[in-house]
C-alpha cells in the first residue's frame, strides 16, 4: 500500500512496501518466513504475491479482499476508504 493509504487505515505490525518498490525491497525480505500481503481490495496484493513467488518465495499469500475485507470481518475499527 502507498504511504497515504497507511495514514488512512493500517493493520498493527504490518510492514509497508508499496508495490512499485517491491522489486527493490525483495532482498530485505526473508524467504524462510511466512509473508502475508495486503492492499486496499486485493488486486495489488495478488500481483505482489506473483512477484514474490517469481523471486523464489514459497510461503507467501495475500488477504483476498484486502483491508476492506479485514475491516469487515476481522477488525471494524480499521477505516475503509
Buried (B, 14 or more C-beta within 10 A) or exposed (E): BBEEBBEBBBBEEEEEBBBEEBEEEBEEBEEEEEBEBBBBBBEBBBBBBEBBEEBEBEEBBBBEBBBBBBBEEEEEEBEBE
